[in-house]
Amino acid sequence: MTTPRRRIHPMVIFLPIAFVALGLSVWLGLRGKHDPGAAQVHADFARIIAALESYRADHGSIPDEGDLSFLVPKYLPAEPSDPWGHPYAYASDGQRPFLQSYGQDGLRGGNGPNQDHTNHDGHAAVGTR
């Protein structure tokens, strides 16, 4: 006596293929979203904040606003600029620094490479991921 063969339902074959295709399309779509300029900006922010903390330790507070030339040469070798050659905007309430890059175009606002970045925009500090 022979046993009848079980038929494989077409969905058993289709679903794994569909999930692989979906995963591949998401991966390919997200792969181009990494902006190396933004990563460099946030690495610079960490370096500048460390220099500001050293300045505060020596002077008791940090300046309210202006350029970052007060950190040169004791705390930084040169006045920092973003990956696109623009100086970083700096302000402080005397306690917390606010650093900003206006992106590739150097203007407020924008998307993609022109997006503004601050040290308060939710990106993890370098070395904490």
C-alpha positions, 0 to 999 in steps of 0.5 A: 500500500502506498501513501498519498503524497502531500502537496506543498501549499504555494504560500509555503514557497511564496512567503519566504521569497517575499520576505527575502525580497522585502528585506533586500529592498529595505536594506538597499533603500537604507544603505544610501541614507548614511551621510558621512558629513553628518557623522563627522559633524557629530564627531567634531561636536564631541571634540569641541565639547571636550575642549569647552569642558577643559576651558570651563575647568580653567576659567570657571565658565564658557563664553556666551556666544561667538566663534570658537577661536577662544579655544585655539591653540590651548584646547584645539589646534585650529578653529574647527569648521564643518566638513563643508568648510563652514565655521560651526555656530556656537552659543551658550547659556553659560552652562550648556554649549549649543553647537550647530552646522548648517549643512553643505549649503551653509544656510539654515534649514534643508534636507539631505546633505543640506540638513542642519545638525546640532549637538542637541538633535538626538544623535548619540555622542561618538563612542556611545553606540 
